[in-house]
Amino acid sequence: MKTLARVVAFACLANFAALQGAQSFPPDFFAGDYALVGREPGSGPAYAGRARIEGRGATLKLFRRIEGAATETYTGAVEKLPGGETEVLRFRGPAKQPRTLTCLIGGDLDNYARLSCYWTYDADPQVKEPGLETFFATGAWPDDAPHRHFDR
């Protein structure tokens, strides 16, 4: 029995290590509604909002709305970092005040995307401390949960 448990544990570890080395995320992995929390650059104020990510081929659209503000639209894609092994999700936009969000890609316990991002305004690339945002998929939330669906 102990031998079987060791074999299963080793197989799980080997599979996990193989997946970490060969990341490749299809665009539809990110599609869905999200609750988001963030902080402005330079230790600015914290904020909360909602977002939706939609897949359009290899391109993704992020519709992001912070409470009390208009919806902003960003265009993104999965990109490889220098060195070629690690993938990030990078969004650029909106035209009014351009910024770039660079997101580490993970999954939650329900196999939905979980994104941890830093962002800067494109006009101020020398900012000492970037803004932060984390996106939590709401697909597995109960229907009556707050921020379950994003309405543009």
N, C-alpha and C positions, 0 to 999 in steps of 0.2 A: 504494500500500500504506500509506504514512504517513497519507494522508487517511482511509482506512478505519479505521485505528487511532485517529485523533483523533475520528472520528464515534462509534465504539464507546465510547471513554473519556468523551466528553461525554454520551452517552445514559446511561451508568451513573451518572455524577455527577448528572445531572438526576433520574434515578429515585431515587437515594439521598436527595437533597434533598427530593423530593416526599414520600417515605415518612417522613422525619424530621418534616416539618410536619404530617402527617396521621396521627398515631399512633392506632391503635385496635386493641386486643388482645382477641380473643375469649377467653372464660374457659378453653376447652380448650387454649389455647396453654401454659398453666401446669401442666396436669395431668401428674402423674408423680412419680417418686421423686427425691430430692435428697440429696446430702451437704452438710453445712453446717459452717461455722466461724464463730466469733464471739468477742466480748469483752464482758464485763459493763460497765455504765455506770461512769463515773469512772475509766477505765483499770483496771478490775477484771481478774480472771483470764480468760485465753482458754479456750475450750472447743470441742468438736466434737460432732457428732451427725448424725442422719438426719431426714428429713422426707418427707412425702407431701402433695401438693396434689391435691384432687379438685374437679371442677366440679359445681355444682348450679344450673344455670341461670346467671343473672348473678352468683350468690353462689359464693364459693370456700371450701373448708374446708382448713385447714392443720393437719396432724397432725405435731407436732414433738417429737422426743425427743433430749435431750442425754444422752450416755453416763452411765449409772448413775442416771438419773432416770425418773420416770413420763412417759408421753406426755401432752402438752398439746394442746388443740384450740382453734383460732382460727377466726374467721369473717372473710372479706375480700371485697374487690371492687376493681375498677379505678376510680380516682377522678381527676378533673381537678383540678390545682392552680389557685389563684387566677390569673386571666389566661386560663384556658381552653384552653391549648395543650398543656401537658405533662401526661402521665398517669403516675400512680404506682399501685402495688398496695399497698393498706393493709389490714393484718390487725389485729383486736382480740380480746383474750382473754388468758388463760383467766380464769374467774371467781375462782379462788383468789388470784391476785396479778395483777390486770389490767394489761396493757401494750398499747402500740400499736406495731406495726412498720410503717414507711413505706419502701417499696422502689422503687428505680429499676429500670426494666425494660430488659433488654437481651437479646441472643441470643448463643449461642456459635457456634462454627464449624460445628456440626451442626444449627443452627437450633432448638436447644432453648432454653428460657428460662434466663436468668442473672439472678439478683436480688441487688442490693446494697442492704442495708437499714440504717437506724438505728432504734433503739427506746428507749423510756423507759417506766418504770412510771407508770401513770396517776395514782397517789396522790402522785407526786413530780415534777410537771411542771417544776420549777425546776432539775432536775439540770444541772450545768454541762457535762457531757460525756456524750452518749447512748451506749448500747450499740451494737455493730455486729454484723451478720450478713451472710454471703454464702452463697447457695444455688447449688450446682452440680448441674445435671441429670445423672442417671446413666443415662439411657435408652440412650445410645450406648456405654456401657461394656461390656466383655466380660462374659459371664455369670458368670465366676469371679472378677470384681473385687470387692474388699471394698466393703461398703456399697452393693451394687448394688440391693437391694430393701429396702423398708421394711416391717417386720412390726409391726403395732400390737400 
